[in-house]
């Protein structure tokens, strides 16, 4: 993404209230200590595909009806509990029943999978138990503003008892999870730290909290859950991967995004750098300073991916909190004084992690990415949602597509964009970008070759498959395509700004 082009008004975007959701942390006493249940989300899922996560989902009207039907749900968190009982039935085929789990009748579960509203009549007929005993609310958390929609999630806990008494879980009827695993929180975090598995950020924060509290409970996970449920949660670090923490910063960027992701990058308890701390408000500066203080490592520099206004900071404000050298590409140094110029192929040792600098122009000259085993800090090469603009004045569409092809060949573990949530399937996302931009690039050229010369007419033709595209943005990006084709000698422009195919 980038700053909104001059003359384009997108101010009508308004952030919606958070949607209520619930997730279930199921634990059991394993043969070697406490274990937590995680499911591997299918790569077809819209949110966190290929990630290990808790079972759960969004509230439904049937959950509201359940609160009215069952007096045991007429409590503060009744809708959340009804939601998680329904989701656990559907996704795992299980239901809490006092101090243990039971399997749901197969026919009842199939009915719920077919239509979630079927959960309530089966519950009313006692085919599915509605038992709130020993169900704990670990806390609530509103997801950071990565996208236009945020979620107010209730973290719910139920302890299933001894591992030998937990029913087998049949994943065959449902489509959300491809696998499940019962594993200790420590082993899950160890595998995540080695980048062997991808784990949803909220899960990481819960596991870290369990590990911390269990040190004081003699490894009793039930007592730890009770302790957590009584505490007022403080600010939590949002870890996209081991050594990659994100802090969203409010910026004037392309809606529906209204934040830029600032990243703290480097091995915990070692050196780390602060990438794109685009603070313009004192409150955001203080939030970032708090995040840096929570980090157990040592900040050694501030780095910028590029010099668009939604990535650079008010440097006077930033200096109030951080007296650190600034790193950036040679082009970025034209906009902000850089103490160190970053070059393509530079290696940055941050704790035990090695991050390679990649100079990836196209969106902007001197645009910089950072690559490690954890993944790719992608800047504005891709976005977690929405689109990426190629500014006509400083961008180059051909170069942008070339650099996307280069990034795709890296087969990075994850993509960490400047706008939006972490991208779980880098090859798929970048391939889509390449296909989409190449097709639009060819449509613009085809329009000129077929005789269209006015940019308004070319834009209408090039975007005929996207009727909802903002006219101003469509024209702006059409110009970016035209200028790139002109640079490659495919088309020419006369003095009246009409466009024509080059004569071979």
C-alpha positions in Angstrom: 0.0 0.0 0.0 1.1 3.6 0.1 -0.3 7.1 0.6 -3.6 7.8 -1.1 -2.9 9.5 -4.5 -3.6 13.2 -4.6 -7.2 14.0 -5.6 -8.6 10.6 -4.5 -10.9 10.8 -1.6 -11.3 7.6 0.4 -12.3 9.2 3.7 -15.6 7.4 4.0 -14.0 4.3 5.5 -15.1 3.7 9.1 -13.8 0.9 11.3 -16.6 -1.4 12.5 -17.0 -2.6 16.1 -15.2 -5.8 16.9 -17.0 -9.1 16.2 -17.5 -11.4 19.2 -15.7 -14.8 18.9 -14.7 -17.5 21.3 -11.9 -20.1 21.3 -11.4 -23.2 23.5 -8.2 -24.1 25.2 -8.5 -27.8 26.0 -6.0 -29.4 28.3 -5.4 -32.8 29.8 -2.9 -34.6 32.1 -0.6 -36.4 29.6 1.7 -39.3 30.3 4.6 -36.9 30.7 2.8 -33.8 32.1 0.1 -31.2 31.1 -0.8 -31.1 27.4 -2.8 -28.7 25.2 -4.9 -29.6 22.2 -4.2 -27.8 18.9 -5.7 -28.3 15.4 -3.9 -27.7 12.1 -6.2 -25.4 10.1 -6.8 -26.4 6.5 -5.0 -24.4 3.8 -8.5 -23.6 2.4 -9.4 -21.6 5.5 -9.5 -17.8 5.1 -7.9 -17.1 8.5 -4.6 -18.7 9.5 -4.5 -21.4 6.8 -1.8 -24.0 7.7 -1.6 -22.8 11.3 -2.0 -24.7 14.5 -4.8 -23.1 16.5 -7.5 -23.6 19.1 -11.0 -24.7 18.1 -13.5 -21.8 18.0 -15.4 -19.4 15.9 -17.8 -16.4 15.7 -21.0 -15.9 17.6 -24.2 -16.9 15.9 -27.9 -16.2 16.4 -28.3 -19.7 17.6 -26.0 -18.9 20.5 -28.3 -16.0 21.6 -31.2 -18.4 21.4 -29.3 -20.9 23.5 -28.9 -18.4 26.3 -32.6 -17.8 26.3 -33.3 -21.6 26.4 -30.8 -22.8 29.0 -30.7 -21.1 32.5 -27.2 -22.3 33.0 -26.1 -20.0 30.2 -27.8 -17.0 31.7 -24.5 -15.7 32.9 -22.1 -12.9 31.9 -20.3 -15.1 29.2 -23.3 -17.2 28.2 -23.1 -16.5 24.5 -19.4 -17.2 24.4 -19.9 -20.5 26.2 -22.8 -21.5 23.9 -20.7 -20.6 20.9 -17.7 -22.7 22.0 -19.9 -25.7 23.0 -21.4 -25.6 19.5 -18.0 -25.1 17.8 -16.4 -27.9 19.8 -19.2 -30.2 18.9 -18.8 -29.4 15.2 -15.0 -29.4 14.9 -14.1 -32.1 17.4 -17.2 -34.1 18.0 -16.8 -33.6 21.8 -18.6 -31.9 24.6 -17.6 -31.0 28.2 -19.6 -32.9 30.7 -18.7 -32.1 34.3 -15.0 -33.1 34.8 -14.5 -34.9 31.5 -15.2 -34.9 27.8 -17.7 -37.1 26.0 -18.2 -37.9 22.3 -21.2 -36.4 20.6 -23.7 -38.7 18.9 -22.6 -39.1 15.3 -25.9 -38.2 13.8 -26.3 -35.1 16.0 -22.8 -33.9 15.0 -23.5 -34.4 11.3 -26.7 -32.3 11.7 -24.7 -29.5 13.4 -22.0 -29.6 10.7 -24.8 -29.4 8.0 -26.4 -26.4 9.7 -25.2 -24.8 12.9 -28.8 -23.9 14.0 -29.4 -27.7 14.5 -27.1 -27.6 17.6 -29.9 -26.0 19.7 -32.7 -28.5 19.2 -30.2 -31.4 19.7 -29.1 -29.7 22.9 -32.7 -29.2 24.1 -33.4 -32.9 23.4 -30.3 -33.8 25.5 -28.5 -35.3 22.5 -25.7 -32.8 23.2 -25.0 -31.8 26.9 -25.0 -28.2 27.9 -22.8 -28.3 31.0 -20.9 -25.2 32.2 -19.2 -26.9 35.2 -15.4 -26.4 35.2 -15.5 -24.1 32.2 -13.3 -21.0 32.8 -13.0 -17.7 31.0 -9.3 -17.1 30.8 -9.9 -13.6 29.5 -11.0 -11.4 26.6 -8.8 -9.8 24.0 -9.5 -7.6 21.0 -7.3 -8.4 18.1 -5.0 -5.6 16.9 -6.3 -3.4 14.0 -4.5 -5.3 11.2 -7.6 -5.4 9.0 -10.9 -3.6 8.7 -12.5 -6.1 11.0 -11.3 -6.8 14.5 -12.4 -9.6 16.8 -13.3 -9.5 20.5 -12.3 -13.0 21.5 -13.2 -14.9 24.7 -10.5 -17.4 25.6 -12.2 -20.3 27.3 -10.6 -23.2 29.1 -11.7 -26.8 30.0 -9.6 -29.5 31.5 -10.4 -32.9 30.2 -8.7 -35.0 33.0 -6.4 -37.9 32.4 -5.2 -38.5 28.8 -6.5 -42.1 28.9 -10.1 -40.9 29.5 -10.2 -38.4 26.6 -12.3 -39.8 23.7 -10.7 -40.2 20.3 -11.3 -37.3 18.0 -12.7 -37.9 14.5 -11.9 -35.2 12.1 -13.4 -36.9 9.1 -16.8 -35.1 9.1 -15.5 -31.6 9.3 -13.3 -29.5 7.0 -11.6 -26.9 9.3 -8.8 -29.0 10.8 -6.5 -31.4 8.9 -4.8 -32.8 12.0 -4.8 -32.5 15.8 -2.1 -32.8 18.3 -1.9 -33.1 22.1 1.4 -31.6 23.2 3.0 -29.8 26.1 3.1 -26.0 25.9 6.9 -26.1 26.1 7.3 -28.5 23.2 4.8 -26.5 21.0 6.8 -23.3 21.7 10.1 -25.1 21.0 8.9 -26.3 17.6 7.5 -22.9 16.8 10.8 -21.3 17.8 12.6 -23.5 15.3 10.1 -22.5 12.6 9.0 -26.1 12.3 5.3 -25.3 12.8 3.2 -22.2 12.4 1.1 -21.3 15.5 -1.6 -18.6 15.6 -0.3 -15.5 17.6 -3.2 -15.6 20.2 -2.3 -19.3 20.9 1.4 -18.3 21.5 0.4 -15.6 24.0 -1.9 -18.1 25.9 0.9 -20.8 25.9 3.4 -18.3 27.2 1.1 -17.3 30.0 0.5 -21.0 31.0 4.2 -21.7 31.1 4.9 -18.6 33.2 2.1 -19.3 35.7 2.7 -23.1 36.0 6.1 -22.3 37.4 4.3 -21.2 40.5 1.7 -23.9 40.6 3.9 -27.0 40.6 3.1 -27.6 36.9 -0.6 -27.9 37.8 -2.4 -26.6 34.6 -5.8 -26.4 36.2 -4.6 -24.2 39.0 -2.7 -22.2 36.4 -5.9 -21.7 34.4 -7.8 -20.6 37.6 -5.0 -18.1 38.3 -5.0 -16.7 34.8 -8.8 -16.4 34.9 -8.6 -14.2 38.0 -6.0 -11.8 36.7 -6.5 -8.6 34.8 -4.6 -9.1 31.5 -2.0 -6.6 30.7 -0.6 -5.7 27.3 0.4 -8.7 25.3 3.2 -8.9 22.7 1.8 -10.0 19.3 4.3 -12.5 17.9 3.9 -13.3 14.2 6.8 -15.7 14.5 9.8 -16.4 16.8 11.8 -13.2 16.7 9.1 -11.2 14.9 6.8 -9.0 17.1 4.4 -6.5 15.5 3.1 -3.2 16.8 0.4 -1.6 14.6 0.9 2.2 14.2 -1.9 4.6 13.1 -1.1 6.1 9.7 -2.7 7.9 6.7 -2.5 4.9 4.4 -4.8 3.4 1.7 -8.2 2.4 3.2 -9.5 0.1 4.5 -6.0 -0.1 6.1 -5.5 2.6 8.7 -2.4 1.3 10.4 1.2 0.4 9.4 2.8 -2.6 11.0 6.0 -1.8 12.9 8.1 -4.8 13.6 10.6 -5.7 16.3 12.9 -8.1 14.6 15.6 -10.2 16.1 16.2 -13.1 18.6 14.5 -12.6 22.0 17.1 -11.8 24.6 19.5 -10.6 21.8 19.9 -7.6 19.6 16.8 -6.5 17.6 15.9 -3.7 15.2 12.7 -1.6 15.0 11.4 -1.6 11.4 9.0 1.1 10.2 8.2 2.9 13.5 5.9 5.3 11.6 4.7 7.2 14.7 2.9 10.5 14.3 1.0 10.5 17.6 2.4 10.6 21.1 0.1 7.7 22.2 1.5 5.5 19.5 5.0 6.4 20.4 4.3 5.5 24.0 2.8 2.1 22.9 5.8 1.4 20.9 8.1 2.3 23.8 6.2 0.0 26.0 6.6 -2.9 23.5 10.3 -2.2 23.3 10.5 -2.2 27.1 8.7 -5.6 27.3 11.1 -7.1 24.8 13.9 -9.0 26.5 16.5 -8.0 24.0 18.5 -4.9 23.2 17.3 -2.5 20.4 20.3 -1.6 18.2 18.8 0.4 15.3 15.7 1.8 13.6 15.2 0.7 10.0 12.8 1.8 7.3 11.5 -0.3 4.4 11.0 2.8 2.2 10.3 6.5 2.4 6.5 6.7 1.8 4.9 8.9 4.4 2.9 6.0 6.0 6.3 4.3 6.9 8.4 7.2 8.0 8.0 8.7 11.5 7.9 12.1 13.0 11.6 11.8 13.8 11.5 14.5 16.6 8.8 12.5 18.3 10.5 9.2 17.8 13.8 10.6 19.2 12.0 11.3 22.5 11.8 7.5 23.1 14.7 6.1 21.1 18.3 7.3 20.7 19.2 4.8 18.0 21.0 4.9 14.7 18.8 4.8 11.6 19.3 2.3 8.8 17.8 2.5 5.3 18.6 2.1 1.6 20.4 4.8 -0.3 17.1 6.1 -1.8 15.5 6.2 1.7 18.4 8.3 2.9 17.2 11.1 0.7 14.2 11.5 2.9 15.5 10.6 6.4 19.1 10.9 7.6 20.5 7.3 7.7 23.5 6.4 9.8 23.9 3.2 7.9 23.1 2.5 4.2 21.6 -0.9 3.6 22.6 -2.8 0.4 21.2 -5.8 -1.3 22.7 -9.0 0.2 23.8 -7.4 3.5 23.6 -9.8 6.5 22.3 -8.5 9.8 23.1 -10.7 12.9 20.4 -10.1 15.5 20.9 -12.4 18.4 21.1 -15.9 17.0 19.1 -14.9 13.9 20.6 -13.8 10.6 18.4 -11.4 8.5 19.4 -10.7 4.9 18.7 -7.3 3.3 16.9 -7.4 -0.1 16.5 -4.2 -2.1 13.3 -4.7 -4.0 12.3 -1.6 -6.1 9.1 -1.4 -8.1 6.7 -0.1 -5.5 9.2 2.5 -4.6 13.0 3.0 -5.3 15.2 1.5 -2.7 12.3 -0.5 -1.2 13.8 -2.9 1.4 12.8 -6.3 2.6 14.4 -8.4 5.3 14.6 -12.2 5.1 15.4 -14.9 7.7 14.3 -18.5 8.5 11.3 -16.9 10.2 10.0 -15.4 7.0 10.1 -12.2 5.0 9.5 -8.6 6.3 7.8 -7.7 3.0 7.0 -4.0 3.4 4.7 -2.8 0.7 5.5 -5.6 -1.8 2.4 -7.4 -0.7 -0.4 -6.7 1.7 -2.3 -8.9 4.2 -5.5 -7.5 2.7 -6.5 -4.8 0.2 -4.1 -3.9 -2.6 -0.7 -2.4 -3.3 -0.4 0.8 -5.3 2.5 1.5 -7.7 2.9 5.2 -7.7 3.2 6.5 -11.3 6.0 8.9 -10.4 8.4 6.7 -8.4 7.2 3.2 -9.1 7.8 0.8 -12.0 5.3 -1.9 -12.8 7.7 -4.1 -14.8 10.3 -3.9 -12.0 7.7 -4.6 -9.4 6.6 -7.8 -11.1 10.2 -8.8 -11.6 10.9 -8.4 -7.9 7.7 -10.3 -6.9 9.0 -13.2 -9.0 12.3 -12.9 -7.1 10.6 -13.0 -3.8 8.4 -16.0 -4.8 11.5 -18.0 -5.6 12.8 -17.6 -2.0 10.0 -19.9 -0.7 9.9 -18.0 2.6 8.3 -19.5 5.6 5.9 -16.6 6.2 5.2 -13.1 4.8 5.1 -10.2 7.3 3.4 -7.3 5.4 3.3 -3.6 6.3 -0.5 -3.7 6.2 -2.7 -6.5 7.4 -2.1 -9.8 9.2 0.7 -12.3 8.7 0.5 -14.1 5.4 0.6 -17.9 5.9 1.1 -19.1 2.4 3.7 -16.9 0.7 4.0 -18.8 -2.6 0.3 -18.7 -3.1 -0.1 -15.0 -2.2 2.8 -13.8 -4.4 1.7 -16.0 -7.3 -1.7 -14.4 -7.1 -0.1 -10.9 -7.2 2.1 -11.8 -10.2 -0.8 -13.3 -12.1 -3.1 -10.4 -11.3 -0.6 -7.6 -12.0 0.7 -9.2 -15.2 -2.9 -9.6 -16.5 -3.7 -6.0 -15.8 -0.4 -4.9 -17.3 -1.2 -6.8 -20.5 -4.8 -5.4 -20.6 -3.4 -1.8 -20.6 -1.0 -2.6 -23.4 -3.7 -4.4 -25.4 -6.0 -1.4 -25.0 -3.4 0.9 -26.5 -2.4 -1.5 -29.3 -6.1 -1.8 -30.2 -6.4 2.0 -30.7 -7.4 3.5 -27.3 -5.2 6.6 -26.6 -6.9 8.6 -23.9 -6.1 7.5 -20.3 -9.7 7.6 -19.2 -10.8 5.2 -22.0 -7.8 2.9 -21.3 -8.6 2.8 -17.6 -12.2 1.8 -18.3 -11.1 -1.0 -20.6 -8.3 -2.2 -18.3 -10.6 -2.4 -15.3 -13.7 -3.6 -17.0 -13.4 -6.9 -15.0 -13.4 -4.8 -11.8 -16.4 -2.6 -11.9 -16.2 -1.7 -8.2 -12.7 -0.3 -8.5 -12.4 3.3 -7.4 -12.2 5.4 -10.6 -9.5 7.6 -9.3 -7.3 4.6 -8.2 -8.0 2.9 -11.5 -6.8 5.9 -13.5 -3.8 6.3 -11.2 -2.7 2.7 -11.6 -3.4 2.7 -15.4 -0.9 5.6 -15.6 1.6 3.5 -13.7 1.1 0.7 -16.2 1.4 3.1 -19.1 4.6 4.7 -17.9 6.2 1.3 -17.3 5.3 0.2 -20.8 6.7 3.5 -22.1 10.0 2.9 -20.3 10.2 -0.5 -21.9 9.6 1.0 -25.3 6.3 -0.7 -25.9 4.3 2.5 -26.2 4.9 6.2 -26.7 3.1 9.3 -25.6 2.7 12.5 -27.7 2.7 16.0 -26.3 -1.1 15.9 -25.7 -0.6 12.9 -23.4 -2.3 10.5 -25.8 -0.8 7.0 -25.9 0.1 5.0 -28.9 1.7 1.6 -29.7 5.4 1.9 -30.7 6.2 1.3 -34.3 8.7 -1.5 -34.7 
